């Protein structure tokens, strides 16, 4: 179970965010989830797309799986525009 305000983000993801200076849910909500994902992915190339869904879910206080189902196309298009789309 995630800490309050960090819905869907476990200890490892929160540690990665902390390494980027994001230590509170409020700080996460102030940032663009795609930019945060790109920064995490740059430091930890193994970070998968589920992390992005979890970041969006934490910002919206929604389950990351619902985000994945509902916004998959939007997410893939944005990642493609950023040069981060899966191959």
C-alpha positions as protocol buffer text, in pm:
chain_id: "A"
residue {
  index: 1
  type: UNK
  ca { x: 0 y: 0 z: 0 }
}
residue {
  index: 2
  type: UNK
  ca { x: 127 y: 345 z: -90 }
}
residue {
  index: 3
  type: UNK
  ca { x: 179 y: 628 z: 154 }
}
residue {
  index: 4
  type: UNK
  ca { x: -96 y: 894 z: 169 }
}
residue {
  index: 5
  type: UNK
  ca { x: -91 y: 1114 z: -139 }
}
residue {
  index: 6
  type: UNK
  ca { x: 135 y: 875 z: -327 }
}
residue {
  index: 7
  type: UNK
  ca { x: -138 y: 650 z: -464 }
}
residue {
  index: 8
  type: UNK
  ca { x: 11 y: 375 z: -680 }
}
residue {
  index: 9
  type: UNK
  ca { x: 373 y: 470 z: -609 }
}
residue {
  index: 10
  type: UNK
  ca { x: 578 y: 231 z: -402 }
}
residue {
  index: 11
  type: UNK
  ca { x: 897 y: 291 z: -205 }
}
residue {
  index: 12
  type: UNK
  ca { x: 1126 y: 246 z: -504 }
}
residue {
  index: 13
  type: UNK
  ca { x: 934 y: 496 z: -719 }
}
residue {
  index: 14
  type: UNK
  ca { x: 921 y: 745 z: -431 }
}
residue {
  index: 15
  type: UNK
  ca { x: 1298 y: 705 z: -383 }
}
residue {
  index: 16
  type: UNK
  ca { x: 1354 y: 777 z: -753 }
}
residue {
  index: 17
  type: UNK
  ca { x: 1135 y: 1086 z: -725 }
}
residue {
  index: 18
  type: UNK
  ca { x: 1321 y: 1198 z: -412 }
}
residue {
  index: 19
  type: UNK
  ca { x: 1648 y: 1172 z: -605 }
}
residue {
  index: 20
  type: UNK
  ca { x: 1497 y: 1427 z: -845 }
}
residue {
  index: 21
  type: UNK
  ca { x: 1396 y: 1656 z: -558 }
}
residue {
  index: 22
  type: UNK
  ca { x: 1030 y: 1553 z: -551 }
}
residue {
  index: 23
  type: UNK
  ca { x: 967 y: 1460 z: -189 }
}
residue {
  index: 24
  type: UNK
  ca { x: 599 y: 1543 z: -140 }
}
residue {
  index: 25
  type: UNK
  ca { x: 279 y: 1464 z: -328 }
}
residue {
  index: 26
  type: UNK
  ca { x: 224 y: 1839 z: -368 }
}
residue {
  index: 27
  type: UNK
  ca { x: 557 y: 1874 z: -548 }
}
residue {
  index: 28
  type: UNK
  ca { x: 459 y: 1591 z: -781 }
}
residue {
  index: 29
  type: UNK
  ca { x: 124 y: 1754 z: -859 }
}
residue {
  index: 30
  type: UNK
  ca { x: 304 y: 2077 z: -952 }
}
residue {
  index: 31
  type: UNK
  ca { x: 507 y: 1902 z: -1223 }
}
residue {
  index: 32
  type: UNK
  ca { x: 416 y: 1760 z: -1561 }
}
residue {
  index: 33
  type: UNK
  ca { x: 403 y: 1382 z: -1514 }
}
residue {
  index: 34
  type: UNK
  ca { x: 556 y: 1324 z: -1858 }
}
residue {
  index: 35
  type: UNK
  ca { x: 854 y: 1546 z: -1777 }
}
residue {
  index: 36
  type: UNK
  ca { x: 898 y: 1372 z: -1441 }
}
residue {
  index: 37
  type: UNK
  ca { x: 885 y: 1035 z: -1616 }
}
residue {
  index: 38
  type: UNK
  ca { x: 1144 y: 1151 z: -1871 }
}
residue {
  index: 39
  type: UNK
  ca { x: 1377 y: 1262 z: -1589 }
}
residue {
  index: 40
  type: UNK
  ca { x: 1336 y: 931 z: -1405 }
}
residue {
  index: 41
  type: UNK
  ca { x: 1382 y: 737 z: -1729 }
}
residue {
  index: 42
  type: UNK
  ca { x: 1701 y: 932 z: -1805 }
}
residue {
  index: 43
  type: UNK
  ca { x: 1853 y: 825 z: -1472 }
}
residue {
  index: 44
  type: UNK
  ca { x: 1698 y: 476 z: -1461 }
}
residue {
  index: 45
  type: UNK
  ca { x: 1644 y: 356 z: -1820 }
}
residue {
  index: 46
  type: UNK
  ca { x: 1463 y: 49 z: -1690 }
}
residue {
  index: 47
  type: UNK
  ca { x: 1173 y: 265 z: -1569 }
}
residue {
  index: 48
  type: UNK
  ca { x: 869 y: 137 z: -1754 }
}
residue {
  index: 49
  type: UNK
  ca { x: 553 y: 294 z: -1884 }
}
residue {
  index: 50
  type: UNK
  ca { x: 364 y: 171 z: -1578 }
}
residue {
  index: 51
  type: UNK
  ca { x: 559 y: 429 z: -1378 }
}
residue {
  index: 52
  type: UNK
  ca { x: 415 y: 702 z: -1597 }
}
residue {
  index: 53
  type: UNK
  ca { x: 65 y: 565 z: -1545 }
}
residue {
  index: 54
  type: UNK
  ca { x: 134 y: 561 z: -1170 }
}
residue {
  index: 55
  type: UNK
  ca { x: 260 y: 922 z: -1177 }
}
residue {
  index: 56
  type: UNK
  ca { x: -56 y: 1033 z: -1356 }
}
residue {
  index: 57
  type: UNK
  ca { x: -267 y: 827 z: -1117 }
}
residue {
  index: 58
  type: UNK
  ca { x: -96 y: 977 z: -811 }
}
residue {
  index: 59
  type: UNK
  ca { x: -153 y: 1327 z: -947 }
}
residue {
  index: 60
  type: UNK
  ca { x: -521 y: 1254 z: -1009 }
}
residue {
  index: 61
  type: UNK
  ca { x: -570 y: 1025 z: -704 }
}
residue {
  index: 62
  type: UNK
  ca { x: -680 y: 743 z: -933 }
}
residue {
  index: 63
  type: UNK
  ca { x: -571 y: 385 z: -982 }
}
residue {
  index: 64
  type: UNK
  ca { x: -286 y: 364 z: -1232 }
}
residue {
  index: 65
  type: UNK
  ca { x: -457 y: 73 z: -1409 }
}
residue {
  index: 66
  type: UNK
  ca { x: -758 y: 293 z: -1489 }
}
residue {
  index: 67
  type: UNK
  ca { x: -522 y: 555 z: -1631 }
}
residue {
  index: 68
  type: UNK
  ca { x: -353 y: 286 z: -1842 }
}
residue {
  index: 69
  type: UNK
  ca { x: -686 y: 167 z: -1982 }
}
residue {
  index: 70
  type: UNK
  ca { x: -836 y: 507 z: -2047 }
}
residue {
  index: 71
  type: UNK
  ca { x: -536 y: 709 z: -2164 }
}
residue {
  index: 72
  type: UNK
  ca { x: -306 y: 454 z: -2329 }
}
residue {
  index: 73
  type: UNK
  ca { x: -324 y: 612 z: -2675 }
}
residue {
  index: 74
  type: UNK
  ca { x: -270 y: 965 z: -2540 }
}
residue {
  index: 75
  type: UNK
  ca { x: 28 y: 846 z: -2335 }
}
residue {
  index: 76
  type: UNK
  ca { x: 187 y: 660 z: -2627 }
}
residue {
  index: 77
  type: UNK
  ca { x: 145 y: 959 z: -2859 }
}
residue {
  index: 78
  type: UNK
  ca { x: 299 y: 1198 z: -2609 }
}
residue {
  index: 79
  type: UNK
  ca { x: 588 y: 959 z: -2540 }
}
residue {
  index: 80
  type: UNK
  ca { x: 643 y: 927 z: -2914 }
}
residue {
  index: 81
  type: UNK
  ca { x: 657 y: 1307 z: -2947 }
}
residue {
  index: 82
  type: UNK
  ca { x: 914 y: 1309 z: -2665 }
}
residue {
  index: 83
  type: UNK
  ca { x: 1123 y: 1035 z: -2829 }
}
residue {
  index: 84
  type: UNK
  ca { x: 1042 y: 794 z: -2547 }
}
residue {
  index: 85
  type: UNK
  ca { x: 789 y: 564 z: -2711 }
}
residue {
  index: 86
  type: UNK
  ca { x: 850 y: 192 z: -2673 }
}
residue {
  index: 87
  type: UNK
  ca { x: 1004 y: 27 z: -2974 }
}
